[in-house]
């Protein structure tokens, strides 16, 4: 049996009342859920940053090891060249060996320089890790406190919310599909979560703009779906107790 417009509006208004009660529960939580998510994102970001720094330090440590090995190789070559100098047969051989020793000395200087630079970078990375780790600890403490606060609030309203959600699911099935979609769209776009309202003291219960007397009369008759010409909210009725 086809429902009348009055019946459709009554079912929709009851759905709005349930949604408003759920909104009130969410308001008690305030921005805590978002704050928890933001802190979790911060922590993940800091952990990723520390992991990157550690990888960079590992790579720099490998570089330092290579420079030290290169320096040792150059020192061994210089020692060998010195022995060879003792047995040269002419100035030409002596000069050639001397030149090789000078080249190896330059290799040592370069290895030492590169090693110092890499060591400086390691120290800088470790300082960044220490600073990031301090921020990470702060965020973890903040997250722990926020989660505890949210858990307390959530536990207090958990049963009520569960019952309301079950009630809402049941009520939603009673509302005409086309009307439900319109209501949901309007509600999602509204700042206060109201998709269906009543006229109070001659004004829209959603945006508070004045509703003309003739339009109020049409709303009372409930023969067709009427929306606010200012905010688009659906009018369910005119509250007679607000005059």
C-alpha positions as CSV (number, residue, x, y, z in Angstrom):
1,X,0.0,0.0,0.0
2,X,1.4,3.4,-1.1
3,X,2.2,5.7,1.9
4,X,0.8,9.1,2.0
5,X,3.1,12.2,1.9
6,X,2.2,12.8,5.6
7,X,3.4,9.2,6.5
8,X,6.5,9.6,4.4
9,X,7.4,12.8,6.2
10,X,6.7,11.3,9.6
11,X,9.1,8.4,8.9
12,X,11.7,10.8,7.6
13,X,11.4,13.1,10.7
14,X,11.8,10.1,13.0
15,X,15.0,9.2,11.1
16,X,16.3,12.7,11.5
17,X,15.6,12.5,15.3
18,X,17.7,9.4,15.5
19,X,20.5,10.9,13.4
20,X,20.5,14.0,15.6
21,X,20.9,11.8,18.7
22,X,23.8,10.1,17.0
23,X,25.3,13.5,16.1
24,X,25.1,14.6,19.7
25,X,27.1,11.5,20.8
26,X,29.7,12.4,18.1
27,X,29.8,16.0,19.3
28,X,30.8,14.8,22.8
29,X,33.8,13.1,21.3
30,X,34.6,16.4,19.6
31,X,37.7,16.4,17.5
32,X,39.3,13.6,19.4
33,X,39.0,10.9,16.6
34,X,40.6,13.3,14.1
35,X,43.3,14.2,16.6
36,X,44.1,10.6,17.2
37,X,44.3,9.9,13.4
38,X,46.6,13.0,12.9
39,X,48.9,11.9,15.7
40,X,49.0,8.4,14.2
41,X,50.0,9.9,10.9
42,X,52.7,12.0,12.5
43,X,54.1,9.0,14.3
44,X,54.2,7.0,11.1
45,X,55.9,9.9,9.4
46,X,58.6,10.3,12.1
47,X,59.2,6.5,12.1
48,X,59.7,6.6,8.3
49,X,62.0,9.6,8.6
50,X,64.2,7.8,11.3
51,X,64.3,4.7,9.2
52,X,65.5,6.8,6.2
53,X,68.2,8.5,8.3
54,X,69.4,5.1,9.6
55,X,69.7,3.8,6.1
56,X,71.6,6.9,5.1
57,X,74.0,6.4,8.0
58,X,74.5,2.8,7.1
59,X,75.5,3.8,3.6
60,X,77.8,6.5,4.9
61,X,79.4,4.0,7.3
62,X,80.1,1.8,4.2
63,X,81.7,4.8,2.5
64,X,83.9,5.5,5.5
65,X,85.0,1.8,5.5
66,X,85.9,2.0,1.8
67,X,87.9,5.2,2.4
68,X,89.8,3.7,5.3
69,X,90.6,0.6,3.2
70,X,91.8,2.8,0.3
71,X,94.0,4.7,2.7
72,X,95.5,1.5,4.1
73,X,96.1,0.2,0.5
74,X,97.9,3.5,-0.4
75,X,100.0,3.3,2.8
76,X,101.1,-0.2,1.9
77,X,102.0,0.9,-1.6
78,X,104.1,3.8,-0.2
79,X,105.9,1.4,2.1
80,X,106.6,-0.9,-0.9
81,X,107.8,2.0,-3.0
82,X,110.2,3.1,-0.3
83,X,111.8,-0.3,-0.3
84,X,112.0,-0.2,-4.1
85,X,113.7,3.2,-3.9
86,X,116.5,1.5,-1.9
87,X,117.3,-0.7,-4.9
88,X,116.9,1.7,-7.9
89,X,119.6,1.6,-10.5
90,X,119.2,5.2,-11.8
91,X,117.6,8.6,-11.3
92,X,114.9,7.8,-13.8
93,X,113.6,4.9,-11.7
94,X,114.0,6.9,-8.5
95,X,111.9,9.7,-10.0
96,X,109.2,7.3,-11.2
97,X,108.8,5.7,-7.8
98,X,108.8,9.1,-6.1
99,X,106.0,10.2,-8.4
100,X,104.0,7.0,-7.6
101,X,104.5,7.7,-3.9
102,X,103.3,11.3,-4.3
103,X,100.2,10.0,-6.1
104,X,99.5,7.6,-3.3
105,X,100.0,10.4,-0.7
106,X,97.3,12.4,-2.6
107,X,95.0,9.3,-2.5
108,X,95.5,9.2,1.3
109,X,94.7,12.9,1.6
110,X,91.6,12.4,-0.6
111,X,90.5,9.4,1.4
112,X,90.9,11.2,4.7
113,X,89.0,14.2,3.4
114,X,86.1,12.1,2.1
115,X,86.1,10.1,5.3
116,X,85.9,13.3,7.4
117,X,83.0,14.6,5.2
118,X,81.1,11.3,5.5
119,X,81.8,11.3,9.3
120,X,80.4,14.8,9.5
121,X,77.3,13.7,7.6
122,X,76.8,10.8,10.0
123,X,77.0,13.1,13.0
124,X,74.5,15.4,11.4
125,X,72.1,12.5,10.6
126,X,72.4,11.3,14.2
127,X,71.5,14.7,15.5
128,X,68.4,14.7,13.2
129,X,67.5,11.3,14.5
130,X,67.8,12.5,18.1
131,X,65.6,15.5,17.4
132,X,63.0,13.4,15.5
133,X,63.1,10.8,18.2
134,X,62.3,13.4,20.8
135,X,59.3,14.6,18.7
136,X,58.3,11.0,18.2
137,X,58.2,10.3,22.0
138,X,56.1,13.5,22.5
139,X,53.6,12.4,19.9
140,X,53.4,8.9,21.3
141,X,52.7,10.3,24.8
142,X,50.1,12.6,23.3
143,X,48.5,9.7,21.3
144,X,48.4,7.6,24.5
145,X,46.6,10.4,26.4
146,X,44.2,11.1,23.5
147,X,43.3,7.5,23.0
148,X,42.6,7.0,26.8
149,X,40.4,10.1,26.7
150,X,38.6,8.8,23.6
151,X,38.2,5.3,25.0
152,X,36.6,6.7,28.2
153,X,34.1,8.8,26.2
154,X,33.4,6.0,23.7
155,X,32.8,3.4,26.4
156,X,30.3,5.7,28.2
157,X,28.2,6.1,25.0
158,X,28.9,2.7,23.4
159,X,25.7,1.0,24.3
160,X,23.5,4.0,23.5
161,X,25.2,4.4,20.2
162,X,24.9,0.7,19.3
163,X,21.1,0.8,20.1
164,X,20.6,4.0,18.1
165,X,22.5,2.6,15.1
166,X,20.3,-0.5,15.1
167,X,17.2,1.7,15.4
168,X,18.5,3.9,12.6
169,X,19.1,0.9,10.3
170,X,15.5,-0.2,10.9
171,X,14.1,3.2,10.4
172,X,16.0,3.8,7.2
173,X,14.4,0.8,5.6
174,X,11.0,2.4,6.2
175,X,11.8,5.6,4.3
176,X,11.2,5.7,0.5
177,X,14.4,5.2,-1.3
178,X,14.3,8.4,-3.4
179,X,13.4,10.4,-0.4
180,X,16.2,8.8,1.7
181,X,18.8,9.6,-1.0
182,X,17.6,13.3,-1.1
183,X,17.6,13.5,2.7
184,X,21.1,12.0,3.0
185,X,22.5,14.4,0.3
186,X,21.0,17.4,2.0
187,X,22.1,16.2,5.5
188,X,25.7,15.7,4.3
189,X,25.9,19.2,2.8
190,X,24.4,20.9,5.9
191,X,26.6,22.3,8.6
192,X,24.4,21.0,11.4
193,X,23.4,17.6,10.1
194,X,19.8,18.5,9.5
195,X,18.2,17.2,6.3
196,X,14.6,17.5,7.4
197,X,13.2,20.2,9.6
198,X,10.0,21.8,10.9
199,X,8.9,25.4,10.7
200,X,9.4,27.2,14.1
201,X,8.2,30.7,14.8
202,X,7.5,31.2,11.1
203,X,11.1,30.3,10.1
204,X,13.0,27.3,8.7
205,X,14.4,25.1,11.5
206,X,17.6,24.7,9.5
207,X,18.6,28.1,8.1
208,X,16.1,30.3,10.1
209,X,14.9,32.2,7.1
210,X,11.3,33.3,7.2
211,X,8.7,30.9,5.6
212,X,5.7,32.8,4.1
213,X,2.3,32.1,5.7
214,X,0.9,30.5,2.5
215,X,3.9,28.2,2.3
216,X,3.4,27.2,5.9
217,X,-0.2,26.3,5.1
218,X,1.0,24.1,2.3
219,X,3.5,22.4,4.6
220,X,0.7,21.7,7.2
221,X,-1.4,20.0,4.6
222,X,1.4,17.6,3.8
223,X,0.1,16.8,0.3
224,X,3.5,17.2,-1.3
225,X,7.2,17.3,-0.4
226,X,8.2,21.0,0.2
227,X,11.7,22.2,0.6
228,X,13.1,25.4,1.9
229,X,13.8,27.8,-1.0
230,X,16.9,29.1,0.9
231,X,18.7,25.9,2.1
232,X,16.9,23.1,0.4
233,X,16.0,21.2,3.6
234,X,12.8,19.2,3.6
235,X,10.0,20.6,5.6
236,X,8.2,17.9,7.7
237,X,5.7,20.1,9.5
238,X,4.9,23.4,11.2
239,X,5.4,23.4,15.0
240,X,2.2,24.8,16.5
241,X,3.8,25.3,20.0
242,X,6.2,27.8,18.5
243,X,4.2,30.9,17.5
